Every structure is written in C-alpha cells, then in structure tokens.
C-alpha cells in the first residue's frame, strides 16, 4: 500500500510515501532482525523495529518495493536518525540512506 504523506516533525523537505513491507535490519554479520516499513522518501525511511538502535548507528536495511506487478528487493546502507519507543510494538526508527542509488530512487518515484 502506498500513498503520499506529510513527513511530520522529523521530516526532511522530501515527499514521503507510505510503504508497508517486511524488512530486515542487518547491524553486522551476526545481528539481523525483522522489521516493518512505514514510509519512504528518496533520502530515507521509517520503520517499526523490535530492537532499539542508537542514533547514528550504521546498518543495512533490506526491503521490497512493488512495481509493475512484482516485488523489487532493495538493499541499502543507512544510519539511524531517531528512535521513538512505540508501546508494545517496539521502536519507530528513522533512517537516512548513506548513499544515493539511481535504481532505488526510480523505484521510490514509481510509487503512487
């Protein structure tokens, strides 16, 4: 499910789009856990995580974007901008992508 949403108090000036998808957060070769994406922009994304990660933590996030009837897998280096406890759900993490990626940008722009 995708749609445009305002970014809220932590937003950059970038348009964010709702993206509900499973994700994996890879902190290192031995620390991998599952998360759920919330929204995405060209420069970052937010997701729900069962684990708390500190501001500035480096990680790799793996998620999928639907396009033309199929799911495209994206693997992106990112860092944690913020974390907010969210009751029993875990933590809402705000991530900033570490490097630009033309393919990822094209897929994000293709979201309705």
C-alpha positions in Angstrom: 0.0 0.0 0.0 1.4 3.4 -0.9 0.3 7.0 -0.8 1.9 10.3 -0.2 2.0 11.5 3.4 3.5 14.6 5.1 6.7 13.8 6.9 5.8 15.1 10.3 8.1 16.8 12.8 11.3 14.8 11.9 10.8 15.1 8.2 13.2 16.4 5.7 11.7 18.6 3.0 11.2 15.5 0.9 7.9 13.9 0.0 7.4 10.7 1.9 5.3 7.8 0.6 3.6 5.1 2.6 5.3 1.8 2.1 4.1 -1.2 4.1 6.5 -4.1 3.7 8.6 -6.5 5.6 12.2 -5.6 6.1 15.4 -6.9 7.6 17.8 -4.8 9.5 21.4 -6.1 9.4 23.6 -4.4 12.0 26.5 -6.8 11.4 27.0 -10.3 10.1 25.6 -11.9 13.2 22.9 -9.3 14.2 19.9 -9.4 11.8 16.3 -8.9 12.8 12.9 -8.3 11.2 11.1 -5.0 11.0 8.1 -3.4 9.1 8.5 -0.4 6.9 6.2 2.6 7.5 7.1 5.2 4.8 9.9 6.1 2.5 11.5 9.1 0.7 14.4 9.5 -1.7 16.7 10.1 1.3 15.4 7.8 4.0 12.6 5.7 5.5 10.9 5.0 8.8 10.1 1.5 10.1 9.0 -0.3 13.2 11.7 -2.4 14.9 11.6 -4.8 17.8 15.1 -3.7 18.7 16.3 -0.3 19.8 19.3 1.1 17.9 21.1 4.3 18.9 21.1 7.5 17.0 23.9 7.3 14.4 24.1 3.5 14.3 25.1 2.2 10.9 23.1 -0.7 9.4 21.9 -2.2 6.2 18.2 -2.4 5.5 16.7 -4.9 3.0 13.1 -4.3 1.9 10.9 -4.7 -1.2 9.1 -2.1 -3.3 6.1 -3.2 -5.5 6.4 -2.3 -9.2 4.6 -3.5 -12.3 3.1 -6.5 -10.5 6.3 -7.7 -8.9 8.4 -7.0 -5.8 11.8 -5.5 -6.3 14.3 -6.1 -3.4 16.4 -3.2 -2.3 19.5 -3.4 -0.1 20.6 0.0 1.3 23.2 1.2 3.7 21.7 3.6 6.2 22.1 5.3 9.6 19.6 5.9 12.4 18.4 9.5 12.7 16.0 8.9 15.5 14.3 6.3 17.6 11.0 6.5 19.4 9.5 3.9 21.7 6.1 2.8 20.5 4.4 0.8 23.3 4.4 -2.9 22.8 5.3 -2.5 19.1 9.0 -1.8 19.7 10.6 1.3 18.3 10.0 3.6 15.4 13.3 4.2 13.7 14.0 7.0 11.2 16.8 6.0 8.8 18.8 8.1 6.3 20.2 6.3 3.3 24.0 6.6 3.3 24.5 6.8 -0.4 22.4 7.8 -3.4 21.2 4.9 -5.6 19.6 5.6 -9.0 17.6 2.3 -9.1 16.2 2.8 -5.6 15.3 6.4 -6.5 13.5 5.3 -9.6 11.5 2.6 -7.7 10.6 5.1 -5.0 9.4 7.6 -7.6 7.3 4.9 -9.2 5.2 4.5 -6.1 1.7 6.0 -6.4 
